Amino acid sequence: MAQAATGRSHRIRHEPELDLLPVMNLFCVIIPFLLLSASFLEITIIEMSPTEGISTGAGTTSLAQSEEQQLQPKIILTNEELFLGTVFGTRSISRVFLEDRNGEMVNSYDYEALSEALGVFREELDAAFPSIPVHKITILTVDDVRYDNIVMTIDVCAYHDFNQPGLQVAAYNVLQRQIAAGAGGE
């Protein structure tokens, strides 16, 4: 007599192999495309030196104590003008003008005039005080000056060996007092 079926087959079943070739082909196409379309950030760090306090009115004095700090120039960026304040006096360098940057009209300054003024100041400084190396410079600005204007100002300063910039943001009336306090020199 025949035996009852147990439900088991005597054939050996093979698991189908996983074919990764289409997936690998897909990645070989997608990865170079993603790398080519990716944008990589370039971050630049600007080393800033600590700045001393600025005078805020009658009765308060500047915190500058050393000779180098007393000789340290100040670039003052307002919404109307660019000033250079030095031990020899404060003078106007340029008025603000509108410039087209990427289709947008923005305030800008005459950086060539600033470069010339810093070059003249560097020569005067080296002639009058040859034993004192001055590398610090303070950039005083109101709070709504564009970042790219500050960076271009720092670049011009670094070109003339003022490679330790400090940045101070002050109220407009404080900057006006700084300009008026140094106006007697030139």
C-alpha positions as CSV (number, residue, x, y, z in Angstrom):
1,M,0.0,0.0,0.0
2,A,1.0,3.5,-0.6
3,Q,2.0,5.7,2.3
4,A,0.2,8.9,3.1
5,A,1.8,12.1,2.0
6,T,3.6,13.9,4.8
7,G,3.5,17.3,3.0
8,R,7.2,17.4,2.5
9,S,8.6,17.4,-0.9
10,H,11.8,15.5,-1.7
11,R,13.0,18.3,-4.0
12,I,15.6,20.6,-2.7
13,R,14.5,24.2,-2.9
14,H,17.1,26.9,-3.6
15,E,16.7,30.4,-2.2
16,P,17.0,32.9,-5.1
17,E,20.2,34.9,-4.9
18,L,19.9,38.6,-4.2
19,D,21.0,40.4,-7.4
20,L,22.7,43.6,-6.3
21,L,24.0,44.6,-9.7
22,P,21.0,47.0,-10.6
23,V,21.4,48.7,-7.2
24,M,25.1,49.1,-7.6
25,N,24.6,50.5,-11.1
26,L,22.1,53.0,-9.7
27,F,24.6,54.2,-7.1
28,C,27.4,54.4,-9.6
29,V,25.2,56.9,-11.6
30,I,23.7,58.8,-8.6
31,I,26.9,59.4,-6.5
32,P,28.9,61.3,-9.1
33,F,25.8,63.4,-10.0
34,L,25.2,64.3,-6.3
35,L,28.9,65.1,-5.8
36,L,28.9,67.4,-8.9
37,S,25.7,69.1,-7.8
38,A,26.8,69.6,-4.2
39,S,28.0,73.0,-3.1
40,F,30.7,73.1,-0.5
41,L,31.0,75.9,2.0
42,E,34.3,77.8,2.3
43,I,34.5,79.3,5.7
44,T,37.1,82.0,6.4
45,I,38.0,82.9,9.9
46,I,39.2,86.5,10.6
47,E,41.3,86.8,13.7
48,M,40.1,89.8,15.6
49,S,42.1,91.4,18.4
50,P,40.3,92.6,21.6
51,T,39.5,96.3,21.4
52,E,39.7,98.8,24.2
53,G,36.7,100.8,25.2
54,I,35.9,104.0,23.4
55,S,35.1,107.2,25.2
56,T,31.4,107.8,25.5
57,G,31.3,111.4,26.6
58,A,32.6,113.9,29.0
59,G,34.4,112.6,32.1
60,T,35.2,109.1,30.7
61,T,38.5,108.3,29.3
62,S,39.8,105.8,26.8
63,L,41.2,102.6,28.3
64,A,44.3,102.7,26.0
65,Q,47.4,102.6,28.2
66,S,50.4,101.5,26.2
67,E,52.1,103.6,23.5
68,E,51.0,101.2,20.8
69,Q,47.4,101.5,21.9
70,Q,47.7,105.3,21.9
71,L,49.0,105.3,18.4
72,Q,46.4,102.8,17.2
73,P,44.3,104.2,14.3
74,K,40.6,104.0,14.1
75,I,38.5,103.6,11.0
76,I,35.0,105.0,11.5
77,L,32.2,103.8,9.2
78,T,29.0,105.7,9.4
79,N,26.0,105.8,7.1
80,E,27.3,109.0,5.5
81,E,31.1,108.9,5.5
82,L,34.3,106.9,6.1
83,F,36.8,108.5,8.6
84,L,40.3,107.7,9.6
85,G,41.2,108.7,13.1
86,T,44.9,108.7,14.0
87,V,47.2,110.2,16.5
88,F,47.7,113.0,13.9
89,G,43.9,113.8,13.8
90,T,40.7,112.5,12.3
91,R,39.9,113.2,8.7
92,S,37.2,112.3,6.3
93,I,38.3,109.7,3.6
94,S,35.2,109.3,1.5
95,R,31.4,109.8,1.4
96,V,29.1,106.8,1.1
97,F,27.9,106.1,-2.5
98,L,25.5,103.5,-3.9
99,E,27.0,100.6,-5.7
100,D,25.3,97.7,-7.6
101,R,26.2,94.4,-6.0
102,N,24.5,91.4,-7.5
103,G,21.6,93.5,-8.8
104,E,21.1,95.3,-5.4
105,M,22.0,98.9,-4.7
106,V,23.9,99.0,-1.5
107,N,26.1,101.6,0.4
108,S,29.8,101.4,-0.3
109,Y,33.0,103.3,0.5
110,D,36.0,104.4,-1.5
111,Y,38.5,101.7,-0.5
112,E,41.2,103.0,-2.8
113,A,41.1,106.3,-0.9
114,L,41.2,104.4,2.4
115,S,44.2,102.5,1.1
116,E,46.1,105.7,0.2
117,A,45.3,107.3,3.5
118,L,46.4,104.2,5.5
119,G,49.6,104.1,3.4
120,V,50.4,107.8,4.2
121,F,49.6,107.2,7.9
122,R,51.9,104.1,7.9
123,E,54.7,106.2,6.5
124,E,54.1,109.0,9.0
125,L,53.9,106.5,11.9
126,D,57.1,104.8,10.9
127,A,58.9,108.1,10.6
128,A,57.6,109.6,13.8
129,F,57.7,106.5,16.0
130,P,60.1,104.0,14.4
131,S,60.6,101.9,17.6
132,I,56.9,101.2,18.2
133,P,55.4,98.5,16.0
134,V,51.7,99.2,15.4
135,H,49.7,96.4,14.0
136,K,46.3,96.9,15.7
137,I,43.5,98.9,14.2
138,T,40.0,99.5,15.5
139,I,37.0,99.7,13.2
140,L,34.2,101.6,14.7
141,T,30.9,101.2,13.0
142,V,27.2,101.8,13.5
143,D,25.1,98.6,13.7
144,D,23.6,98.7,10.2
145,V,26.8,98.8,8.1
146,R,26.9,95.8,5.8
147,Y,29.2,92.9,6.7
148,D,30.9,92.9,3.3
149,N,31.9,96.6,3.8
150,I,33.5,95.7,7.1
151,V,35.4,92.7,5.6
152,M,36.7,94.9,2.7
153,T,37.9,97.5,5.2
154,I,39.7,94.7,7.2
155,D,41.3,93.6,3.9
156,V,42.6,97.1,3.1
157,C,44.0,97.4,6.7
158,A,45.8,94.0,6.4
159,Y,47.4,95.2,3.2
160,H,49.0,98.0,5.1
161,D,50.2,95.7,7.9
162,F,47.4,96.5,10.3
163,N,46.8,92.8,10.7
164,Q,45.2,92.8,14.1
165,P,41.8,94.4,13.6
166,G,39.3,95.0,16.3
167,L,35.6,95.7,15.7
168,Q,33.3,97.9,17.8
169,V,29.7,98.7,17.1
170,A,28.6,101.9,18.7
171,A,25.6,104.2,18.6
172,Y,25.7,107.0,16.1
173,N,26.0,109.8,18.7
174,V,29.1,108.1,20.2
175,L,30.8,107.9,16.8
176,Q,30.0,111.6,16.2
177,R,31.7,112.4,19.5
178,Q,34.8,110.3,18.5
179,I,34.9,112.2,15.2
180,A,34.5,115.6,16.9
181,A,37.2,114.7,19.5
182,G,39.8,113.9,16.9
183,A,38.9,116.6,14.4
184,G,41.4,119.1,15.8
185,G,44.4,117.3,14.3
186,E,43.9,117.8,10.6
